[in-house]
Amino acid sequence: MTSASAIDPGDLLRDLVSAGLNTLALPGHGNTLARWRVFAAVAEVDLAAIKLVEGHTDAIAILAELNDPLNDPSLDSPTPPPGSLWATWASEPPTARVEARTGTDGSVLLTGTKAWCSGAAAVTHAVVSAWNADGEPVLVAVAMDQPGVTVTDRGWHAIGMEATRSVDVEFAQARAQWVGQPGQYVGRPGFWQGGAGIAACWYGGACAIADAVRQACADAVRRQDGRPTAAVSPALSFRLAHLGAIDVALGQTAALLREAAIWIDAHPTQDAMAIALRVRASAEAAATRVLDHAGRALGATPYCRDPRYARMAADLPVFIRQSHAEQDLAALARTRLDASEATWDL
């Protein structure tokens, strides 16, 4: 890794939107792997940036899916204005809740606090989960530059992923637009298709750490001055073994990502929950293994002397905690209990 200065994730998102990010293949439309390759490539550069990029592209995909007249001709979800920067904020912790109500003039008004709002100070619009007057989960689209929207400085104290500025946002009768119908956010096919894409982000971050180990090993081998393999020092042999373990972990996840993308494109309207949970668990495990092996292979030096490596090593453990860990594994197991076909046949 180089010691390049930190990237401003909001600036990178703006640049990518200007360069055509909104034309990125939608999940389940025949080129899901190309979409995930972009995610992995951005993540390998900067994890805070991919957090914002993934949120923007997820919002674009949600609006496209829920504004499709083939799904429901009555829907009239908003169309993203040219150059707009979007986020998707759908976390529902028990301590923060947003309510959406229809005003006297027919408008949608938001009240409450939304937590975990990545990129809140950088984006122009957001797709936000909320609750209607009947207690049903709904989605709304809201413009950030209006009275009644306050981006706070509360809710984030971690060093890892600090640049995402994932703070609380307060809404006080802020105007919004309905997106789809109640319950459609999690009920649509794109929910788990998008959830699987997060694994590509984790994978890209792990690849950045892995490449630092690969480069260190390559440099060390060159310093052996062409001596035969038998002359390789024990220290280098151990470092190479760590790189080999990293290669296995990443290879397994890459294979699952490719398989998942193919399955999603072949079954665009089917429930991709099991596919998504499996590939997310694999990517999380791979990232954990890569971080462990990299630390053992490289020691403290890159954590202390390579700013980009240090940021990546701080960001990745926080990012993969977006996984629900054993809860997700248990949910995956339940999808296997009544499998009508052989579950693990080659």
C-alpha positions as CSV (number, residue, x, y, z in Angstrom):
1,M,0.0,0.0,0.0
2,T,1.0,3.6,-0.5
3,S,0.8,6.4,2.0
4,A,-1.7,8.3,-0.1
5,S,-3.7,10.9,1.8
6,A,-7.2,10.1,2.9
7,I,-10.0,10.3,0.3
8,D,-13.0,12.4,1.0
9,P,-15.8,9.8,0.4
10,G,-18.4,12.5,-0.5
11,D,-16.1,14.0,-3.2
12,L,-15.5,10.5,-4.6
13,L,-19.2,9.8,-4.7
14,R,-19.8,13.1,-6.5
15,D,-17.0,12.3,-9.0
16,L,-18.4,8.8,-9.7
17,V,-21.9,10.1,-10.2
18,S,-20.6,12.7,-12.7
19,A,-18.7,9.8,-14.4
20,G,-21.9,7.8,-14.9
21,L,-22.4,5.8,-11.6
22,N,-26.1,5.9,-12.1
23,T,-25.8,3.7,-15.2
24,L,-24.3,0.9,-13.2
25,A,-26.0,-2.4,-13.8
26,L,-29.0,-3.0,-11.5
27,P,-28.9,-6.2,-9.5
28,G,-30.8,-9.1,-11.1
29,H,-30.7,-7.5,-14.5
30,G,-28.2,-9.8,-16.2
31,N,-24.9,-8.2,-15.1
32,T,-24.9,-8.3,-11.3
33,L,-21.2,-9.5,-11.3
34,A,-20.1,-6.3,-13.1
35,R,-21.9,-4.3,-10.4
36,W,-20.2,-6.1,-7.6
37,R,-16.8,-5.8,-9.4
38,V,-17.2,-2.0,-9.2
39,F,-18.1,-2.2,-5.5
40,A,-15.0,-4.4,-4.8
41,A,-12.8,-2.0,-6.8
42,V,-14.0,1.1,-4.9
43,A,-13.7,-0.7,-1.6
44,E,-10.1,-1.7,-2.4
45,V,-9.3,2.0,-2.6
46,D,-11.4,3.3,0.3
47,L,-14.0,1.6,2.6
48,A,-15.7,4.8,3.7
49,A,-16.1,5.7,0.0
50,I,-17.7,2.4,-0.9
51,K,-20.1,2.8,2.0
52,L,-21.4,6.0,0.4
53,V,-21.3,4.6,-3.1
54,E,-23.1,1.4,-2.1
55,G,-25.8,3.5,-0.3
56,H,-26.3,5.7,-3.4
57,T,-26.5,2.9,-5.8
58,D,-28.9,1.0,-3.5
59,A,-31.2,4.0,-3.4
60,I,-31.1,4.2,-7.2
61,A,-31.9,0.5,-7.5
62,I,-34.8,0.8,-4.9
63,L,-36.3,3.8,-6.8
64,A,-36.0,1.9,-10.1
65,E,-37.6,-1.3,-8.7
66,L,-40.4,0.4,-6.8
67,N,-41.2,2.9,-9.6
68,D,-41.6,0.1,-12.2
69,P,-45.1,0.3,-13.6
70,L,-44.9,-3.4,-14.4
71,N,-44.8,-4.0,-10.6
72,D,-47.6,-1.5,-9.7
73,P,-49.0,1.1,-12.2
74,S,-50.3,3.2,-9.3
75,L,-46.8,3.9,-7.9
76,D,-45.3,7.3,-8.4
77,S,-41.9,7.2,-6.7
78,P,-39.5,10.1,-7.3
79,T,-36.9,10.1,-10.1
80,P,-33.4,11.1,-9.0
81,P,-32.6,14.6,-10.2
82,P,-29.5,14.9,-12.4
83,G,-26.3,15.1,-10.2
84,S,-28.1,14.2,-7.0
85,L,-26.2,12.2,-4.4
86,W,-28.4,9.6,-2.5
87,A,-28.1,7.6,0.7
88,T,-30.2,4.6,1.9
89,W,-31.0,4.8,5.7
90,A,-33.0,1.8,6.8
91,S,-31.6,0.9,10.2
92,E,-34.3,0.5,12.9
93,P,-32.7,0.6,16.3
94,P,-35.1,0.7,19.2
95,T,-33.8,4.1,20.3
96,A,-34.5,5.9,17.0
97,R,-37.7,6.0,15.0
98,V,-39.1,8.1,12.1
99,E,-42.8,8.5,11.5
100,A,-44.3,9.5,8.2
101,R,-47.7,11.1,8.1
102,T,-49.8,12.6,5.4
103,G,-50.3,16.3,5.9
104,T,-53.5,18.3,5.3
105,D,-52.3,19.3,1.9
106,G,-51.6,15.6,0.9
107,S,-47.8,15.9,1.4
108,V,-45.8,13.4,3.4
109,L,-44.2,14.8,6.6
110,L,-41.4,13.2,8.5
111,T,-40.8,13.5,12.3
112,G,-38.2,11.7,14.4
113,T,-34.6,10.7,14.5
114,K,-32.8,8.4,12.1
115,A,-29.7,6.7,13.3
116,W,-26.6,5.4,11.4
117,C,-27.0,7.9,8.5
118,S,-23.8,7.4,6.5
119,G,-22.8,10.4,4.4
120,A,-25.5,12.6,5.9
121,A,-23.4,15.7,5.4
122,A,-22.5,14.9,1.8
123,V,-25.7,13.6,0.2
124,T,-28.5,15.7,-1.3
125,H,-31.3,13.1,-0.9
126,A,-32.0,9.9,1.0
127,V,-34.3,6.9,0.9
128,V,-35.4,6.5,4.5
129,S,-37.4,3.8,6.3
130,A,-40.2,5.0,8.5
131,W,-43.5,4.0,10.0
132,N,-46.9,5.3,8.8
133,A,-50.0,6.1,10.9
134,D,-51.1,2.4,10.8
135,G,-47.8,1.2,12.2
136,E,-46.7,-0.2,8.9
137,P,-43.1,0.0,7.7
138,V,-42.7,2.4,4.7
139,L,-40.1,4.0,2.6
140,V,-39.9,7.7,1.8
141,A,-37.5,9.9,-0.3
142,V,-36.4,13.1,1.3
143,A,-34.3,16.1,0.1
144,M,-31.7,17.1,2.6
145,D,-31.6,20.8,1.8
146,Q,-34.9,21.9,3.4
147,P,-36.2,23.2,6.7
148,G,-36.9,20.4,9.2
149,V,-33.8,18.4,8.4
150,T,-30.9,18.6,10.9
151,V,-27.7,16.7,10.4
152,T,-26.3,16.3,14.0
153,D,-22.8,15.5,15.2
154,R,-24.2,12.7,17.4
155,G,-23.9,8.9,17.1
156,W,-20.4,8.1,15.9
157,H,-17.3,7.9,18.1
158,A,-15.3,5.1,16.3
159,I,-12.0,5.6,14.5
160,G,-13.0,2.9,12.0
161,M,-15.2,4.2,9.2
162,E,-15.0,7.6,10.8
163,A,-15.0,9.3,7.4
164,T,-18.5,8.0,6.6
165,R,-19.8,10.5,9.3
166,S,-22.7,8.1,10.2
167,V,-24.5,10.4,12.5
168,D,-28.1,10.9,13.6
169,V,-30.4,13.0,11.4
170,E,-33.4,14.7,12.9
171,F,-36.6,15.3,11.0
172,A,-39.2,17.9,12.1
173,Q,-42.1,18.0,9.7
174,A,-39.7,17.6,6.8
175,R,-41.4,17.0,3.4
176,A,-40.9,13.7,1.7
177,Q,-42.4,11.4,-1.0
178,W,-43.7,7.9,-0.6
179,V,-41.5,5.2,-2.2
180,G,-43.5,2.1,-3.0
181,Q,-46.2,0.6,-0.8
182,P,-46.0,-0.4,2.9
183,G,-43.8,-3.4,3.5
184,Q,-42.3,-3.4,0.0
185,Y,-38.8,-2.5,1.1
186,V,-38.0,-5.9,2.6
187,G,-40.6,-7.8,0.5
188,R,-39.2,-7.0,-2.9
189,P,-36.6,-9.2,-4.7
190,G,-34.0,-6.5,-4.7
191,F,-33.8,-6.4,-0.9
192,W,-31.6,-9.5,-0.6
193,Q,-30.0,-8.9,-4.0
194,G,-28.7,-5.6,-2.6
195,G,-27.8,-7.3,0.7
196,A,-25.6,-9.7,-1.2
197,G,-23.8,-6.8,-2.8
198,I,-22.4,-5.8,0.6
199,A,-20.3,-8.9,0.5
200,A,-18.5,-7.5,-2.5
201,C,-17.6,-4.4,-0.5
202,W,-16.2,-6.4,2.4
203,Y,-14.3,-8.6,-0.2
204,G,-12.7,-5.5,-1.8
205,G,-11.5,-4.2,1.6
206,A,-10.0,-7.6,2.4
207,C,-8.3,-7.6,-1.0
208,A,-6.6,-4.3,-0.2
209,I,-5.1,-5.8,3.0
210,A,-4.2,-9.0,1.2
211,D,-2.3,-7.0,-1.5
212,A,-0.1,-5.4,1.1
213,V,0.9,-8.9,2.3
214,R,1.5,-10.0,-1.3
215,Q,3.7,-7.0,-2.0
216,A,5.7,-7.5,1.2
217,C,6.2,-11.2,0.3
218,A,7.2,-10.3,-3.3
219,D,9.7,-7.8,-2.0
220,A,11.2,-10.2,0.5
221,V,11.6,-12.9,-2.1
222,R,13.4,-10.5,-4.4
223,R,15.8,-9.7,-1.6
224,Q,16.7,-13.4,-1.5
225,D,19.0,-12.6,-4.5
226,G,17.9,-15.6,-6.5
227,R,18.9,-18.2,-4.0
228,P,17.0,-21.5,-4.2
229,T,13.7,-22.0,-2.3
230,A,15.6,-24.2,0.2
231,A,17.5,-21.1,1.3
232,V,14.4,-19.1,2.1
233,S,14.5,-18.0,5.7
234,P,12.1,-19.4,8.2
235,A,10.6,-15.9,8.7
236,L,9.9,-15.6,5.0
237,S,8.5,-19.1,4.9
238,F,6.0,-18.2,7.6
239,R,5.1,-15.0,5.8
240,L,4.5,-16.9,2.6
241,A,2.3,-19.4,4.5
242,H,0.1,-16.5,5.7
243,L,-0.2,-15.3,2.2
244,G,-1.2,-18.8,1.1
245,A,-4.0,-18.9,3.7
246,I,-5.2,-15.5,2.6
247,D,-5.3,-16.7,-1.0
248,V,-7.5,-19.6,0.0
249,A,-9.9,-17.4,2.0
250,L,-10.3,-14.9,-0.8
251,G,-10.6,-17.5,-3.4
252,Q,-13.5,-19.2,-1.6
253,T,-15.4,-15.9,-1.3
254,A,-14.7,-14.9,-4.9
255,A,-16.1,-18.2,-6.1
256,L,-19.3,-17.7,-4.0
257,L,-19.7,-14.1,-5.2
258,R,-19.5,-15.2,-8.8
259,E,-21.9,-18.1,-8.1
260,A,-24.3,-15.7,-6.3
261,A,-24.3,-13.2,-9.1
262,I,-25.1,-15.9,-11.7
263,W,-27.9,-17.2,-9.6
264,I,-29.5,-13.8,-9.0
265,D,-29.4,-13.0,-12.7
266,A,-30.9,-16.3,-13.5
267,H,-33.7,-15.9,-10.8
268,P,-34.3,-12.2,-10.7
269,T,-37.8,-12.4,-9.0
270,Q,-36.9,-15.2,-6.5
271,D,-36.0,-14.8,-2.9
272,A,-32.2,-14.5,-2.7
273,M,-32.1,-14.6,1.1
274,A,-30.1,-17.8,1.4
275,I,-27.7,-16.8,-1.4
276,A,-27.1,-13.4,0.3
277,L,-26.6,-14.7,3.8
278,R,-24.2,-17.4,2.6
279,V,-22.0,-15.0,0.6
280,R,-22.1,-12.3,3.3
281,A,-21.0,-14.9,5.9
282,S,-18.2,-16.1,3.6
283,A,-17.0,-12.5,3.0
284,E,-17.1,-11.7,6.7
285,A,-15.1,-14.8,7.5
286,A,-12.6,-14.1,4.8
287,A,-12.1,-10.5,5.9
288,T,-11.5,-11.7,9.5
289,R,-9.0,-14.3,8.4
290,V,-7.2,-11.8,6.1
291,L,-6.8,-9.3,8.9
292,D,-5.5,-11.9,11.3
293,H,-3.0,-13.4,8.8
294,A,-1.9,-10.0,7.6
295,G,-1.2,-8.9,11.2
296,R,0.9,-12.0,11.8
297,A,2.7,-11.7,8.5
298,L,3.6,-8.0,8.7
299,G,3.7,-7.2,12.3
300,A,3.1,-3.7,13.6
301,T,5.0,-1.8,10.9
302,P,2.1,-1.1,8.4
303,Y,-0.3,-0.3,11.3
304,C,2.1,2.4,12.4
305,R,3.9,3.6,9.3
306,D,1.4,3.2,6.4
307,P,-1.5,5.6,6.8
308,R,-3.7,3.9,4.1
309,Y,-3.1,0.4,5.6
310,A,-3.8,1.7,9.0
311,R,-7.1,3.2,7.9
312,M,-8.1,0.1,6.0
313,A,-7.3,-2.1,9.0
314,A,-9.4,0.2,11.3
315,D,-12.3,0.5,8.9
316,L,-12.7,-3.2,7.8
317,P,-13.5,-4.6,11.3
318,V,-16.2,-2.0,11.8
319,F,-17.7,-2.4,8.3
320,I,-18.1,-6.2,8.6
321,R,-20.0,-5.7,11.8
322,Q,-22.8,-4.7,9.6
323,S,-23.3,-8.4,9.5
324,H,-25.6,-9.8,12.2
325,A,-23.1,-12.6,12.9
326,E,-24.7,-15.7,14.5
327,Q,-28.2,-14.3,13.9
328,D,-27.6,-14.4,10.2
329,L,-26.0,-17.9,10.4
330,A,-29.1,-19.1,12.2
331,A,-31.4,-17.6,9.6
332,L,-29.3,-19.2,6.9
333,A,-29.6,-22.6,8.7
334,R,-33.4,-22.3,8.7
335,T,-33.5,-21.9,4.9
336,R,-31.7,-25.3,4.7
337,L,-34.1,-27.3,7.0
338,D,-36.7,-27.9,4.4
339,A,-34.6,-27.8,1.2
340,S,-36.4,-29.8,-1.5
341,E,-33.2,-30.5,-3.3
342,A,-29.8,-31.9,-2.2
343,T,-28.3,-29.0,-0.4
344,W,-24.6,-29.5,-0.7
345,D,-24.2,-31.7,-3.8
346,L,-21.5,-30.8,-6.3
